Amino acid sequence: MDKTYLDKFYKKSPTERKKALVAADVLTADDFLLTHNLHLADELADNMIENYLANYELPLGAALNFLVDDKDYIVPMAIEEPSVIAAASAGAKIIAQASGFKTTISDRIMIGQVALKEVPDLTLAKSNLIQYKQDILKKANEAHPSIVKRGGGATDLFVRIIEADPEAATPVFLMVHLHVSTLEAMGANIINTMMEGITAYLEELTGGTALMSILSNYATECLATAVCQIPVHLLKRPHSNYSGEEVRDRLIEAGQLAYVDPYRAVTHNKGIMNGIDAVVLASGNDWRAISAGAHAYASRSGQYRALSTWKKAENGDLIGQLTLPLPVGSVGGSISIHPAAQFSKRLLGYESAKELEAVIVSVGLAQNFSALKALVTEGIQKGHMGLQARSLAISAGATGTAIEQVAEQLKRAKNMNLATAKELLLNITALNN
Ligand code: NDP
């Protein structure tokens, strides 16, 4: 990748940006042509969901400067919120100067559940399940033989007993968990098929009645971690009153605050998910599944807490770490059929689901770094409002060059809101006529 073509990327027009990506060898000329046709065809969309009417579009942008495990990435992000892509790129730029993100990706094991109730003898049921574990795994794999042929399949079985809760009036549940290697797929359909395939046998072994058989989106066996280490000289901003050491210490305190206060933690994690959801969506993966699992993981201690941690290294550097479940696929779902997801795959240039996980978790950490750095120094609004001003200008009815004119004046206005934007637009239109 020749990065010189990407200089002042944000100042280019969309066409110039795509040409720059071709010149930088990130995209091919064919990919460039493809960008003119990323829309879902009616016929395809009508087969994806029920009662299809029309497509609802989101902007697709590129976050720059990501150096993940010593490889450069341009990251596709589908999002309607201003500032997110700018913040990701700015955070990644500083982190790249500090040797980039290092990631650790666990084995990609998904979990399926069968919930059994009215089990007459829990001890006997549990011992039967353990005794016949190999038969259960065999039946599960017979229910979805193609994933076994590919080298994956059900690998292990665990039993959990959820005690009755008289206060909530819930009965005892015997939960059977199946661990399944779904390889390059997220695996919802694979697992649901397997779980339904073993339900009758589990009822026979336990004497219980199944309530349901389904994948768990709490993918605690499919974790992705990104770490970055930033020297303090990279934290000092040219015109800021804060030294690099002060920025580091305040950022660490911001992380601690989000660890102890759930009200703050939710917003802290929302910032992380700004980046994660946008890449997950652009890649054609199920962002609802990722979000649900991430927020559950943030509550694993019994309290909702920050997903990331920030601390001081022995040499004084700032160390950031983010871990969350990331069961994304590189195949399946809409990944292979949605033209924008296929384009995203080429732009990002990932070879496997693990590599996609590595980039996504790094985007979450970059996003968190940028947000916290702004919050503990100049505040979030300064950077955010630049783009917000453009959105307000457009909402007020500005078009063409008037958008920039209204936005510029809005940034200096006492009240940055729609009413002011409309007033400014009226003045500008009057002056221009
Ligand atoms: P799919 O069923 O669409 O695709 C997975 C299939 O891809 C596999 O069964 C396999 O089929 C094929 N495949 C090709 N190459 C590979 C490979 N290298 N590794 C693994 N599989 C491969 O998707 P998933 O089962 O992943 O399910 C994801 C979809 O399920 C998403 O659209 C999601 O929204 C949806 N969903 C989510 C739920 C949830 O999160 N709770 C619940 C229900 C659905 P073969 O071997 O036969 O070729």
Residues whose N, C-alpha, C, O or C-beta is under 5 A from the ligand:
A	BS01	NDP	S146 I147 T182 L183 E184 A185 M186 G187 A188 N189 I190 D286 A289 G329 V331 G332 G333 S334
